[in-house]
């Protein structure tokens, strides 16, 4: 995979996944991540489509922003949906790499509102 300069990548989690990861200090991935052998992330341009596709209409989700600097060689960008490169982490996520996390509001149209990813 190519190394990219994205400094921040994003993970959508359920509140339970987030709580468990926070208390453990480490996130081993959602069931789909564990099945695939890596943790799926999205960059800022991909996260809305990821929410629409995989989490449509689900309430009570958390968006976590993760700093890539400390992830090292375990972070690989690989071709995925629509032939785009997606960040995949081949290791558990140390929660120290999480910059912030916040609830994802569902809009009146049932789409997740992810407007400002920089804050």
Protein Blocks (a to p, Z undefined) as FASTA:
>chain_A
ZZdfbfbdcddddfklmmmmmmnopaebjfklmmnopacdddfklmmmmmmmmmgoiahi
acddddfklnmmmlccdddehhiacdddfbdcdfklpmbdcdddddfkopacfkbmmZZ
